[in-house]
Amino acid sequence: MDNKKYRIALFASGSGSNAEKIAHYFTNHPSVEVGLMLCNKKEAGVFDRMSKFPQVVSRHLNNKDFRDGETVLDILREHHIDFIVLAGFLLKIPENLVKAYPKRIINIHPALLPKYGGRGMYGHFVHEAVIENDEKESGITIHEVNEAYDEGAIIFQASCQITAEMNAEELAAKIQQLEHQHFPKVIEEYILNFREHL
């Protein structure tokens, strides 16, 4: 068993509720820690949430830096990052980043993939489409990230029922509960299992 502490970088674009849950979960964890948060929106709420975690370095990068990938890679290496977790991050991950972190980039999607995935399918757009199509259930999918939107290998799914009177906002609240309940634990299991197979 190796004693290395595995370091996570969080990528976020919005309010950061998942990022906060993950950072809290891994505070004082024996094997995994969050060391870095990168965000493409200067005014995003995630910066306020991350200010509660002094061990996490938070930085803003513009969309060009994220799309190019080289600046991001330099920062990840500087902070000795082993895994990347997308916590409400809306940009496509460039190929050079995927190649540098094979099977070490994890995303959460607010639907049961392969349904309701792909370009433009995020946040309320997903929930509105699910409701409009009279689906009886939705849920979350945690998956590996590859070069295509929402097409990496599925790691974990959890579902919730949709009632006839439910609207998109109510569904979003149920999905967020599932995200907060499962995402940190699944990240932990994935990283520790990954370590066992190195």
Secondary structure, DSSP 8 states (H G I E B T S, - for coil): -----EEEEEEE-SS-HHHHHHHHHTTT-SSEEEEEEEES-TT-THHHHHTT-TTSEEEE--HHHHHH-HHHHHHHHHTT--EEEESS--S---HHHHHHSTT-EEEEESS-TTTT-STT--HHHHHHHHHHTT-SEEEEEEEE--SSTT-S-EEEEEEEE--TT--HHHHHHHHHHHHHHHHHHHHHHHHHHHHHT-
